[in-house]
């Protein structure tokens, strides 16, 4: 269903997936079995790899590291977009 919505909706400039090992994700969300968490993670990774403007950030580190990585990606993207427009 997500693929259908993706095809119909306007495309974002940048797509960021916060990724972590299934064990890390499982500690945060214990409502589903580990196998489901691992399968869903793989599906998200497959999806983001198919998106030309998709980026993956390791969310297994500290909050500060994740925020820094995401901020860096966004700033680099905005800088590249500005350079291409000039």
N, C-alpha and C positions, 0 to 999 in steps of 0.2 A: 504494500500500500504506500509506503514511504517513497518508493521509486516512482509511482504514478504521480504523487503530489510533487515530487521533485521535477518531473518533466513539465508539469503545468504551471508551477509557480515561478515568479521572477527569481533569477539566480543571484545569490549574494556575492559580494566581491571576495569574501574570504570565509572559509569554513574551518573552524578549529575543533578538533576532537580531543578532549581531555581523556587520556588513556592511562590505565594502570594494570598491573598484573591481576589475574582473576582473584588471587588470594587477598589482595588489597581491596578490591571492589567488594568481595564477599564480606569483609569485616564491616564495611559501611552499609551494606544492603543484604541482610540475612533472610529476607522474606522469600527468596528463591534459592533452589539448590545450586551448589557450586557448578554443576554441569551446565545449567541454564545460564549462569553468569558468564562462563567461558564461551558458550555458543553465541550469546548476544554480543560479547566483546568482539569476537571474530567477525560477526556480521557488520558491526559498526566499522571495524578496521577495513574490511573489504569495500564497504560503501565509500569511506573517505578516501581510499586509494584510487577510486574510480573518478573522483571529482578533481578536475584540473587545479582548482584553487583550494584544495583541501590540505590541511596541515595537522599533524599529530603532535601533541604535547604530552610528555610524560608527567602524569599527575600523581605519581607515586612518591614524590619528594615532599618537601615542606610547602606550606601555603605560599611563603615568600618566593620560593624557587618557581612554583607554578605561575604565580602572578608575574614574575620577571620574564619568564619564557613567553607567556601570552602577550605581555606588553611589548616585548621585543619583536615578536611576529607582526603584531598590528602596526607598530611604528615602521618596520621595514616595508610592509605592504603599502602603507600610506606614502612613504618616501618614494617608492618605485612608481606608484601611480602619479605622484606629482611630477616626477622627472619625465615620465612618458607624456604628460600633458603639456609640458613646457618644451 
